[in-house]
Amino acid sequence: MTPDEFRVLGHQLIEWVAAYRERLPGLPVMSPVHPGDVRRQFPAAPPEHGVPLEGLLPQLDAAILPGITHWNHPRFFAYFPSNSTLPSVLADLVAAGLGAQGMSWQTSPAATELEEVAMDWLRQLVGLPPTFSGVIQDTASTATLVALLCARERTTAHGQVRGGLQAEPAPLTVYASEMAHSSIEKAALLAGFGRDNLRLLPTDAHHALGPDALEEAMRTDAANGRRPCAVIATVGSTGTTALDPVAPLAKLARVHGAWLHVDAALAGTAMACPELRWMWDGVEQADSVVWNPHKWLGIGFDCTAYHVRDPDHLVRVMATDPSYLRTAQDGAVKNYRDWGIALGRRFRSLKIWFVLSALGVEGVQAQVRRDLALARWLAEKIDTTPGWERLAPVPLQTVAFRHHPPGLEGSGLDAHNLALARAINGSGRAYLTPAIVKGAQLLRVSVGATATTAEDVAALWAQLCETAAAIASGR
């Protein structure tokens, strides 16, 4: 493809994306296809000879679009938001066009130095003190694994250069809430702690991890010859956006010499609003903090912000130094390949630069405050309407609730709410997530798509009421 051919097709694709965003509200939110439907649209073998790419454009509509669940749809209320605003789309285009490889400063100085700038912008945006240094990871799952590897090496005085965990005289333990994200367990397993040494502790009525439960677990383990190694404080749990109390958990971590990692994957964006920073009071005491600009901030996936208080320790744990990676600038610059697991690194800081430049701090704050207000409106409707039951506080933008018709309990109640979720999602008019929290089947409505309006939330509430009544009457 020549630059002139690229120019023509590129303009066509930009127009296609723009038209897609314009017609987004009219598309079914959740993809309606069945397993295998998309795959059958393509030949089983690659083409023997190249074809003009213009010929593929019709297949974007015929084969790809039906198999897309539209995360930027104004009535996407499932999981947590994952917005890709148009400034972020343009930044990805530039990054792909440049084809930069940012594994070291020398391989693309702009990639390294813009990341330094962008991560400090994000640090200031959410109110973290300048004692933290930041790096872009792909996802919070990877960042949490990195945090547990750093915790393991601090507790063992860098045992990885000796016999590793196999040579340690006592098992190392990791502590988190029973509401913690599944990536916590996965990271503990991948980091070699073992499931027997992971403590997922019970939570209080607000689904938060209490200091008493943590203190008892750590004291018991220490008395039994185990070594408390890491505490994960969740700020905005996936099921209910519960808030673990960071400050008292930090105090207990210090007493036992454990690493404190704060998982604020969704909630980090909310900290752009100073009035919300009470939610992670004590975060300055953390050893590491993770949050996802690719969720609520409008920066397209993937882009995770990972902040650490001791970057030298991070580099010591993660660094490799083969001769073919050494450069004359080593020691005078950051080589971000040594700040995480991956060697190769895309130019993701372009997305942060573009989006924060387009929105400004005020724009980010306005989006957060709008979504919080919409979630609280929905929570008030649930609280004041007979037959509906809210099952968790609403500190952020996610409402956890269920429909509870008179006389329906136990497995029948769970089945009713699961059927309600499937009916809403199957309609194509909206998309929400069913979840089980402490044994109860509930519905999650997570407000945060950039295009969502008050009318969209009101339409969802009307559909919930209508559909729940229809299902209940047909029992």
Buried (B, 14 or more C-beta within 10 A) or exposed (E): EEEEEEEEBBEEBEEBBEEBBEEBBEBBBBBEBEEEEBEEBEEEEEEEEEEEEEEEEEEBEEBEBBEBBBBBBBBBBBBBBBBBBBBBBBBBBBBEEEEBBBBBBBBBBBBBBBBBEBBBBBBEBBBBEEEBBBBBBBBBBBBBBBBBBBBBBBBBEEBBEEEEBEEBEEBBBBBBBBBBBEBBBEBBBBBBBBEEBBBBBEBEEEBBBBBEBBBEBBBEBBEEEBBBBBBBBBBBBBBBBBBBBBBBBBBBBEEBEBBBBBBBBBBBBBBBBEEBBEBBBBBBBBBBBBBBBBBBBBBBBBBBBBBBBBBEBBBBBBEEEEEEBEEEBBEEBBBBBBBBEBEEBBBBBBBBBBBBEBBEEEBBBBBBBBBBEBBBBBBEBBEEEEBBBBBBBBBBBBBBBBBBBEEBEEEEBBBBBBBBBEBBBEBBBBBBBBBEBBEBBBBBBBBBBBBBBEEBBBBBBEBBBEBBEEBBEEE
